Amino acid sequence: MWQMDFYFHDSCLSRQSVLLLAGEIEQDCPDWHIAIHPLSEHEVNALGFPVLPAILMNGNIVAAGLPKKDWLLERMKECEQANSQ
């Protein structure tokens, strides 16, 4: 199973957009484990993300900010194909 993590500052103005995107991805990609991580200021500093929101795929940052859903789905498809070879 593949893993996608959505990290964002808990008081971020784009919080709702991140949650919406994560929910849509979770519905469209049932083979993926989707995790949502709202971060406090202390956690943001401790984790050292240069930009939030950040999206990680199998532990690697694939997007900083809020990408379009279609772009993210394409990256996920590429990951699946690379792991099936």
C-alpha positions in Angstrom: 0.0 0.0 0.0 1.2 3.5 -0.8 1.2 6.4 1.7 0.3 10.1 1.2 0.7 12.6 4.0 -0.8 16.1 4.0 0.9 18.5 6.4 -0.4 22.0 7.1 -0.3 24.6 9.8 -3.4 24.1 11.9 -4.4 27.8 11.6 -3.6 28.0 7.9 -6.0 29.8 5.7 -5.9 27.0 3.1 -6.8 24.4 5.8 -10.2 23.7 4.3 -8.8 23.3 0.8 -6.2 20.8 2.0 -8.8 18.8 3.8 -11.1 18.8 0.7 -8.2 17.7 -1.6 -7.2 15.0 0.9 -10.8 13.7 1.1 -11.1 13.6 -2.7 -7.8 11.8 -3.1 -8.9 9.3 -0.5 -12.1 8.6 -2.3 -10.5 8.3 -5.7 -7.5 6.2 -4.6 -8.6 3.5 -2.2 -5.3 1.6 -2.5 -3.5 4.6 -0.9 -3.3 5.3 2.8 -4.0 9.0 3.2 -3.0 10.8 6.5 -3.7 14.3 7.5 -1.4 16.2 9.9 -2.5 19.5 11.2 0.6 21.0 12.9 1.1 23.4 15.8 3.7 26.1 15.6 6.0 24.0 17.7 5.6 21.0 15.4 6.2 23.1 12.3 9.5 24.3 13.7 10.5 20.8 14.9 9.8 19.2 11.5 11.5 21.9 9.5 9.2 22.1 6.6 10.3 25.1 4.4 6.8 25.6 3.1 3.3 24.5 4.2 1.1 22.9 3.1 3.4 20.1 2.2 2.4 16.8 0.6 4.6 13.7 1.0 4.3 10.5 -1.1 5.9 7.5 0.6 8.0 9.9 2.7 9.2 12.2 0.0 7.9 15.7 -0.6 6.1 15.9 -3.9 4.3 19.2 -3.5 4.7 22.4 -1.5 1.6 24.5 -1.4 -1.7 23.3 -2.8 -1.4 21.4 -6.2 -4.3 20.7 -8.5 -6.0 17.4 -8.0 -5.2 16.2 -11.5 -1.5 16.9 -11.1 -1.4 15.0 -7.9 -3.3 12.0 -9.3 -0.8 11.9 -12.1 2.1 11.8 -9.7 0.4 9.0 -7.8 -0.1 7.0 -11.0 3.6 7.4 -11.8 4.5 6.1 -8.4 2.2 3.1 -8.8 3.7 2.3 -12.2 7.3 2.7 -11.0 6.6 0.3 -8.1 4.9 -2.3 -10.3 7.9 -2.7 -12.6 
